[in-house]
Amino acid sequence: MIWANALALTTAVIWVVCSLFVVVFPGVSMLLMGWWMHGATMEGMMAFRVGVNDFLLGGVSLTISAWLTGFVLGWSLEYFEKRA
């Protein structure tokens, strides 16, 4: 549970910071996204939308996914530690 909670909290904080960065610096955000997507030109593919619904639904779904990932990671670490 520690891994799950820590990863979910970390993801939620990063989501808020990233969303604020996109609102304040949309051009730089688009450039960074292109770099992270192996040089893809992002301008023709999408536009950033940071509405309240997008922010909340994206943040909640990402945080839940992170919690599940952390739970599986924590469980598997304990499982393999006991088998070693």
C-alpha positions in Angstrom: 0.0 0.0 0.0 2.9 2.3 0.6 4.1 2.1 -3.0 0.5 2.6 -4.3 -0.2 5.6 -2.2 3.3 7.2 -2.8 3.0 6.7 -6.6 -0.6 8.0 -6.7 0.4 11.2 -4.7 3.5 11.8 -6.8 1.5 11.4 -10.0 -1.3 13.8 -8.7 1.3 16.5 -7.8 3.0 16.1 -11.2 -0.4 16.3 -13.0 -1.2 19.6 -11.3 2.2 21.1 -12.0 2.2 19.9 -15.6 -1.3 21.3 -16.2 -0.3 24.7 -14.8 2.8 24.7 -17.0 0.6 23.9 -20.1 -1.7 26.8 -19.2 1.1 29.3 -18.6 3.5 28.1 -21.4 1.5 26.4 -24.1 4.2 26.8 -26.8 7.0 25.4 -24.7 4.6 22.6 -23.6 4.0 21.7 -27.3 7.7 21.7 -28.0 8.5 19.4 -25.0 5.7 17.1 -26.0 7.2 16.8 -29.5 10.6 16.0 -28.0 9.1 13.3 -25.7 7.2 11.8 -28.6 10.4 11.1 -30.6 10.3 14.3 -32.6 6.7 14.1 -33.7 5.2 17.4 -34.9 2.4 17.9 -32.4 0.9 21.1 -33.8 -1.1 19.4 -36.5 -2.1 16.5 -34.3 -3.7 18.2 -31.3 -4.3 21.3 -29.4 -3.9 21.6 -25.6 -7.2 21.9 -23.8 -7.0 22.4 -20.1 -10.6 22.9 -19.1 -12.0 22.0 -15.7 -13.4 18.6 -16.9 -10.2 17.7 -18.8 -8.1 18.6 -15.8 -10.3 16.7 -13.3 -11.0 13.6 -15.4 -7.5 13.3 -16.6 -6.0 13.8 -13.2 -8.4 11.3 -11.5 -7.9 8.6 -14.2 -4.1 9.1 -14.2 -3.9 9.0 -10.4 -6.0 5.8 -10.2 -3.8 4.2 -12.9 -0.7 5.2 -10.9 -2.2 3.8 -7.7 -2.9 0.5 -9.4 0.6 0.4 -10.8 2.1 1.1 -7.4 -0.1 -1.6 -5.8 1.1 -4.2 -8.3 4.7 -3.1 -8.0 4.5 -3.2 -4.2 2.8 -6.6 -4.2 5.3 -8.0 -6.6 8.3 -6.7 -4.7 7.0 -8.3 -1.5 6.2 -11.5 -3.3 9.6 -11.8 -4.9 11.4 -10.7 -1.8 9.8 -13.6 0.2 10.8 -16.1 -2.6 14.5 -15.0 -2.6 
